[in-house]
Amino acid sequence: MKKSKFIRVKICCISSIDEALMAIKYGASALGLVSEMPSGPGVIDENLISKIVSIVPPPIAAFLLTSKQTADEIIAQQRRTLANTLQLVDFVPYNELKKIKKELVGIKLVQVIHVLNDESVKDAVMVEKYVDALLLDSGNPTLGIKQLGGTGNTHNWDLSKKIRESVEIPVFLAGGLKAENALEAIEKVNPFALDICSGVRTNGKLDEEKLKLFFSKVHNYNAGSRNYII
């Protein structure tokens, strides 16, 4: 595949100011901060989220991962934490999305699509006009205890590619990424950004060597790209 864009990186499951600073040091364009979830890694309390958000310099994006499904709850979380981007890990009704956009002017909305089957492609196309970006992950919200991210598993990248080709807004690719498959993921899906959590961690902690290796793969790819698009 012809290289067509500059690939950004979001480091998710940031659990401390030190982890945030380490991710920024190596070139993260965005940090993911996980609030209360039904399952999965990286959950921290909102007080800590707000402290981390306060030290994140522009233009780096601070993503608040929320499992809330109503506008009022999501708006309240944003106002408590002051995150500049909301990552909606579960389905939020379209009328609620419109309310969030109206109330939180300038705050970006990123809808997670858990890539399961062709219905996921339809879901992505339907929600596109209500949000600013999509994030394709490997969760399963249909389970008794919902999996809304952080599985460490890859999904069907053919479906992810189909979604990316079907929408006009930026697409983040998540799910089971690591240094060993980063270039394959880029070549296969050609996303706006890669989103990684467990692939740069050891025993749940951000691992500087894994982080350095992952970023080296992406930086080398970007250095070789002939079409650098901001």
Rosetta blueprint (number, residue, H / E / L):
1 M L
2 K L
3 K L
4 S L
5 K L
6 F L
7 I L
8 R E
9 V E
10 K E
11 I E
12 C L
13 C L
14 I L
15 S L
16 S L
17 I H
18 D H
19 E H
20 A H
21 L H
22 M H
23 A H
24 I H
25 K H
26 Y H
27 G L
28 A L
29 S L
30 A E
31 L E
32 G E
33 L E
34 V E
35 S L
36 E L
37 M L
38 P L
39 S L
40 G L
41 P L
42 G L
43 V E
44 I L
45 D L
46 E H
47 N H
48 L H
49 I H
50 S H
51 K H
52 I H
53 V H
54 S H
55 I H
56 V L
57 P L
58 P L
59 P L
60 I L
61 A E
62 A E
63 F E
64 L E
65 L E
66 T E
67 S L
68 K L
69 Q L
70 T L
71 A H
72 D H
73 E H
74 I H
75 I H
76 A H
77 Q H
78 Q H
79 R H
80 R H
81 T H
82 L L
83 A L
84 N L
85 T E
86 L E
87 Q E
88 L E
89 V L
90 D L
91 F L
92 V L
93 P L
94 Y H
95 N H
96 E H
97 L H
98 K H
99 K H
100 I H
101 K H
102 K H
103 E H
104 L L
105 V L
106 G L
107 I L
108 K E
109 L E
110 V E
111 Q E
112 V E
113 I E
114 H E
115 V L
116 L L
117 N L
118 D H
119 E H
120 S H
121 V H
122 K H
123 D H
124 A H
125 V H
126 M H
127 V H
128 E H
129 K H
130 Y H
131 V L
132 D L
133 A E
134 L E
135 L E
136 L E
137 D E
138 S L
139 G L
140 N E
141 P L
142 T L
143 L L
144 G L
145 I L
146 K L
147 Q E
148 L L
149 G L
150 G L
151 T L
152 G L
153 N L
154 T L
155 H L
156 N L
157 W H
158 D H
159 L H
160 S H
161 K H
162 K H
163 I H
164 R H
165 E H
166 S H
167 V L
168 E L
169 I L
170 P L
171 V E
172 F E
173 L E
174 A L
175 G L
176 G L
177 L L
178 K L
179 A L
180 E L
181 N L
182 A H
183 L H
184 E H
185 A H
186 I H
187 E H
188 K H
189 V H
190 N L
191 P L
192 F L
193 A E
194 L E
195 D E
196 I E
197 C L
198 S H
199 G H
200 V H
201 R E
202 T E
203 N L
204 G L
205 K E
206 L E
207 D L
208 E H
209 E H
210 K H
211 L H
212 K H
213 L H
214 F H
215 F H
216 S H
217 K H
218 V H
219 H H
220 N H
221 Y H
222 N H
223 A H
224 G H
225 S L
226 R L
227 N L
228 Y L
229 I L
230 I L
